[in-house]
Amino acid sequence: MLESVLLSSHLPSSNLPYLFAAFAVSWVVLFGYLFYVNRRQHEMRKEIARLETMLEQSQEHTDGQ
């Protein structure tokens, strides 16, 4: 009986919950990173648009003088 308990604790199927947990954590981290990158990209696009507007206004102001 002790041998069967020891053998069952070393079977690959006994590690499936740990494998699933590691897999799930990996996906959560990946999606979190993708969300962060997407948000930063959106912020950068808004900043670029704002800077382009400022540059155009500056050039119009300089051309008008």
WOURWO-V849178 format. One record per pair of residues at least 24 apart in sequence whose ideal C-beta (glycine too) atoms are under 10 Angstrom apart, sorted by the first residue. I is the first residue (numbers start at 1). J is the second residue. D is the distance in whole Angstrom. If there is no record, write none. Layout:
((I & J & D) (I & J & D))
This chain:
none
